[in-house]
């Protein structure tokens, strides 16, 4: 997903840079991700609701990573600034 977003915004990325961006995004989302996953652990054993919960958590984390990367690509803030 990150590589395709990079192509869309004409940012040259290789696999290592894309993985780095995903890791940085996950670090940014660490608190909310842990809270959502903790709540998901409680609900996941309820038939039906657990599947919906797993899907919602995975989709929201993926979407957040995408929007963070888009912001970085638009702003150019993913580029290390000199000085």
BELWOUR-V283572 format. One record per backbone hydrogen bond with DSSP energy under -0.5 kcal/mol. CO is the residue of the C=O (numbers start at 1). NH is the residue of the N-H. E is the energy in kcal/mol with one decimal. If there is no record, write none. Layout:
co:CO nh:NH e:E
co:CO nh:NH e:E
This chain:
co:1 nh:5 e:-2.4
co:2 nh:6 e:-2.4
co:3 nh:7 e:-2.1
co:4 nh:8 e:-2.2
co:5 nh:9 e:-2.0
co:6 nh:11 e:-3.7
co:7 nh:10 e:-1.2
co:10 nh:12 e:-0.5
co:11 nh:13 e:-0.6
co:14 nh:18 e:-2.2
co:15 nh:19 e:-2.5
co:16 nh:20 e:-2.1
co:17 nh:21 e:-2.3
co:18 nh:22 e:-2.2
co:19 nh:23 e:-2.6
co:20 nh:24 e:-2.4
co:21 nh:25 e:-2.3
co:22 nh:26 e:-2.6
co:23 nh:27 e:-2.1
co:24 nh:28 e:-2.0
co:25 nh:29 e:-2.0
co:27 nh:30 e:-1.0
co:29 nh:33 e:-2.8
co:30 nh:34 e:-2.5
co:31 nh:35 e:-2.2
co:32 nh:36 e:-2.5
co:33 nh:37 e:-2.7
co:34 nh:38 e:-2.4
co:35 nh:39 e:-2.2
co:36 nh:40 e:-2.2
co:37 nh:41 e:-2.0
co:38 nh:42 e:-1.1
co:39 nh:43 e:-1.7
co:40 nh:44 e:-2.3
co:43 nh:46 e:-2.3
co:45 nh:47 e:-0.7
co:46 nh:50 e:-3.0
co:47 nh:49 e:-1.8
co:48 nh:52 e:-1.9
co:49 nh:53 e:-2.6
co:50 nh:54 e:-2.6
co:51 nh:55 e:-2.3
co:52 nh:56 e:-2.5
co:53 nh:57 e:-2.6
co:54 nh:58 e:-2.4
co:55 nh:59 e:-2.5
co:56 nh:60 e:-2.4
co:57 nh:61 e:-2.2
co:58 nh:62 e:-2.3
co:59 nh:63 e:-2.6
co:60 nh:64 e:-2.3
co:61 nh:65 e:-2.3
co:62 nh:66 e:-2.1
co:63 nh:67 e:-2.5
co:64 nh:68 e:-2.4
co:65 nh:69 e:-2.3
co:66 nh:70 e:-2.4
co:67 nh:71 e:-2.3
co:68 nh:72 e:-2.3
co:69 nh:73 e:-2.8
co:70 nh:74 e:-2.7
co:71 nh:75 e:-2.7
co:72 nh:76 e:-1.9
co:72 nh:77 e:-0.7
co:72 nh:78 e:-0.8
co:76 nh:79 e:-1.5
